[in-house]
Each structure stands twice: as structure tokens, then as C-alpha cells.
């Protein structure tokens, strides 16, 4: 498509498309993004339009379809602030971590289910960001956070169960739930974590 033709269409339809986008999104930034995306699609696929008299309706249709796609993605993959996700992640106390060696930790990590293990390994052992993990595993950012959260919960349970079993093995006797209550307090007061 000749650049003069493209510039003419942009100057002619930018304002009405922007107003339509703003009425749909109700924010200036989203309306601008949606309008820009519409013109990007026009630049890449506009040559497929055979009847040039239908440019305006074609652009409005594209804008509306893009808006619906964005809404579907937002419902399917809701936006979560990273600071909110940190509160959902369980924490393991430094006392428990200090009792583990690298081999022991890898053994516990091996007990975590596969989809969660990959996310935890990339995040904690390889120091990848959530975004990088999402790209590597080809999953949405929210799924990365969810897998890390669930994987850490499984790891936490494995560590607690493993350290309890190690304590019973070292002592040569059964350790009661009451005796494990300090460990329960360290790892969070979850009865499901202590057998």
C-alpha cells in the first residue's frame, strides 16, 4: 500500500476511530492502543479489501473485533499486580532453609509435580523473571504466578514432611504432632502440612 494512501486514511479516520475506541474502553491509553492496533492491522492487511468505499466500516469492524479479543483475554487471564501475588506466595522460614543442603533441596524439589517444578526451578534456581518464565514455558504470566505459588506450597509440604521424617528417623522414635508444632508454626499453621 502506498504510504500517501495510508497517511490519508489515518488522517481521515483517526478521530472517529479514537472516539469509538474511547467509548468502548473508557480510558485514553487503551483507546489510543486500540486505535493504533487497528491502523497496524490496516497497514498489514488493508490490501485485502477489494472495495475501497468500505474502508471506514472495515476499520470500525476491526477495531471492535480487537476490543472483543482484548476483553476475552482480560477475562481469561486477569491482570494481577506483582505486589498482590507476593502476598499469596507462602513463605518458608530461614530456620528450615538453613537445615537443608543443596542435595536435600533438590530431592524435595523432585517431589513437586512437573508443571510446578519447572516454574519453581526457573524462578528460584535460575533467577528468571516471571515474564521470562512465561516466554520460556509459553504460558501466560498469571499461570506462571499460579504455578510458582502452588509449587512452593507442594515444596513446603515436602520439606515439612521430609524434615519430620528425618527427625523421626534420627531419633529412632515416632514424633507426635504436638512435638512437630514448632515446625508447624515455622511453616504456617496448616494442619494439612503435618501428617
Residue pairs with C-beta under 8 A, 6 or more apart in sequence:
1 43
1 46
1 47
6 42
6 43
6 46
9 42
9 46
9 55
9 59
10 39
13 55
13 56
13 59
14 35
14 39
16 56
17 35
17 38
17 39
17 59
17 60
17 63
18 31
18 32
18 35
20 60
20 63
20 64
21 30
21 31
21 32
21 34
21 35
21 38
21 63
21 67
22 28
22 31
24 31
24 34
24 64
24 67
25 31
25 34
25 67
34 63
34 66
34 67
34 70
35 63
37 63
37 66
38 59
38 62
38 63
38 66
39 59
41 62
41 66
42 58
42 59
42 62
46 55
46 58
49 55
49 58
77 140
77 141
77 142
77 143
78 142
80 142
80 145
82 130
85 145
85 149
88 145
88 149
89 148
89 149
89 152
90 149
90 152
90 153
90 156
90 187
90 188
91 188
92 152
92 155
92 156
92 159
92 186
92 187
93 186
93 187
95 186
96 159
96 160
96 163
96 183
96 186
96 187
99 163
100 108
100 159
104 162
107 162
108 155
108 158
108 159
108 162
109 117
109 120
109 121
109 155
110 117
111 154
111 155
111 158
112 120
112 151
112 154
112 155
112 158
113 151
113 154
115 147
116 147
116 148
116 150
116 151
116 154
117 151
118 137
118 147
119 133
119 137
119 144
119 147
119 148
119 151
120 147
120 148
120 151
120 152
120 155
122 128
122 132
122 133
122 136
122 137
123 130
123 133
123 148
128 136
130 141
130 144
130 145
130 148
131 141
133 144
134 140
134 141
134 143
134 144
137 144
139 147
156 187
156 188
156 193
157 192
157 193
159 187
160 183
160 184
160 187
160 193
160 194
161 193
161 194
161 195
163 183
164 175
164 180
164 183
164 194
164 195
167 175
167 180
168 174
168 175
177 194
180 194
183 194
184 190
184 191
184 193
184 194
187 193
